[in-house]
Amino acid sequence: MRTPVIAGNWKMYKTVNEALEYFTSFREKGEAEGVETVLCAPFVALPALVEAAKGSRIGIGAQNMHWEEEGAFTGEVGPSMLNAVGVPYVVIGHSERRTYFAETDEAVNKKTQSAISHDLVPIVCVGETLEEKEADRTQEVVREQVVKALAGLSSDEVTQVVLAYEPVWAIGSGKSATAEDAEEVIRFVRKTVADQYDQQVANDIRILYGGSVKPGNIDSFLEQPDIDGALVGGASLDADSFARLVEAAAKRGGEG
Ligand SMILES: O=C[C@H](O)COP(=O)(O)O
């Protein structure tokens, strides 16, 4: 059985003090058995959050990284630097990185490979734009992103990846995909993994939905058989609202 993941992505929000204040209020409420809870914060808040999260079940993640070990890459942070801070997760290929920072599928692949070889769990994002959806290209686009992101990984390594299907038009728009539409694409992503690797890898890999997930709609996504949790932006910024998402996943895990 796949353990659900509820991952918050704060994006470029929260100073170190704000992050710690949030964590103090979230820690107790966000501790739930049977759910992998992750908070992906800005780089500068990571050391303080890792320290605060010690002894808890809450994992801390970065939102990006460079694939190289070190070098003359002004402004970048490498995988060993995340290891040194004790961060276990990293978001890779978020659509905001692809759109605003020209991140290509090739870069996403290098980052994913590098994360895996540094024992970091990559949360790899894929998803179509509104234009691509309207041109009926969702499956083609998502398939290409998944295949390219995972290229060169062994079957064992692929099962360590967490994929997140985030339709670009649903991110921060308040307009989520319907749970049935998200399930259809995520089932297709799982089939893509089965075609590229094998059915066991496809059965084991966790695939999340992201895009305007809130306490009011999380249940509809979690009840889908192929959706293993959520990558959450806006609704993760408030400790109470994020805790409600974690509780919803814990409750469902308990029922299953
Ligand atoms: O990484 C999270 C996604 O971009 C979703 O953001 P959102 O929940 O604000 O739509």
The ligand as a MOL file (V3000), in Angstrom:
LIG
                    3D

  0  0  0     0  0            999 V3000
M  V30 BEGIN CTAB
M  V30 COUNTS 10 9 0 0 0
M  V30 BEGIN ATOM
M  V30 1 O 3.1270 23.5690 -5.4920 0
M  V30 2 C 1.9360 23.7890 -5.3300 0
M  V30 3 C 1.1040 24.1210 -6.4490 0
M  V30 4 O 1.6790 25.0650 -7.2760 0
M  V30 5 C -0.3290 24.3960 -6.1180 0
M  V30 6 O -0.5170 25.7100 -5.6510 0
M  V30 7 P -1.9890 26.1330 -5.1290 0
M  V30 8 O -2.3840 25.1100 -4.1260 0
M  V30 9 O -1.7960 27.4950 -4.5380 0
M  V30 10 O -2.8700 26.1220 -6.3290 0
M  V30 END ATOM
M  V30 BEGIN BOND
M  V30 1 2 1 2
M  V30 2 1 2 3
M  V30 3 1 3 4
M  V30 4 1 3 5
M  V30 5 1 5 6
M  V30 6 1 6 7
M  V30 7 2 7 8
M  V30 8 1 7 9
M  V30 9 1 7 10
M  V30 END BOND
M  V30 END CTAB
M  END
